Amino acid sequence: MNYEKERSYCKAFLISALLIALFIGSAQAITTKDIIFARSAEATKPISTAVSDAMNQAPVAKGLTADQEGPLVAGSSVTWTGDAFDSEGDELYYQFWLNGPMTGNAWMPMTTWSKNNTWTWETSAIDIGINVIDMRIRDGRHQPPWGHDSHISAEYVISENVGMAGSSKSNSRPTLISMKSDKQSPQDKGAKVTWTAKATDPDKDTVLYRYVLKGPSTEEQWQPMTDWTTNDVWTWDTSKSKAGIYMIDVWVRDGYHADIDNWDDSKRATFVLMQKGIIM
């Protein structure tokens, strides 16, 4: 009797185990299918987006025009308008750059990225000469934030006005107030010395600065260390300089008086570089 009862219990246990196994196996199959489907759907989404981005056409800069034909005299306002085309009608962003006497003939951004396709250039005496204006565009789908999809340039000449080029009756010269270094002389060769100059202009004109150096590394000849720029700071990396006595000059001009090879005011400082504590 006990044997039959035990046998019955074993049979019931085996049947229950089999049912549980079938249930678990069925549930596992459904779960796996769901996971595969979900992963497939998730994988399809970025692939679709990537294809969409790849098919998107970059915008094209079509034109850049000034509201006044040049050349114009210094002090004039010139409004530049850019024209661009995007085949998908994407929202476009514009940025204007300038390369000319005011920027030391190097590219410098005049605006931040914006939806505005115009820029008004307030010229002054420091713009006298040949300038190049560049309009850059992007739609945000191709290039990184610091890049652009297309650009177009135009050349513009600013000429002298009456009373400029040496006349001091209508305009006053800028004055250098100070010239300082962040490290005191002497210093061991290899030091980085940052120079800062300050100038004022009675007419509130933009002031340009230029640093020049004379010493053993320049064969005792004056050599420009910077172009004419609105930046009043220059860092002198002396790692490749020879030990000895140097003279550092900073020049300033506002464009109404001295030409590009001269200055309206200047200051000078002497600085000694040592070779491991010894002046060579």
Secondary structure, 3 states (H helix, E strand, C coil): CHHHHHHHHHHHHHHHHHHHHHHHHHHHHHHHHHHHHHHHHHHHHHHHHHHHHHHCCCCEEEEEEECCCCCEECCCEEEEEEEEECCCCCCCEEEEEEECHHHCCCCEECCCCECCCEEEEECCHHHCEEEEEEEEEECCCCCCCCCCCEEEEEEEEEECCCCCCCCCCCCCCCEEEEEEECCCCCEECCCEEEEEEEEECCCCCCCEEEEEEECHHHCCCCEECCCCECCCEEEEEHHHCCCEEEEEEEEEECCCCCCCCCCCEEEEEEEEEEECCECC
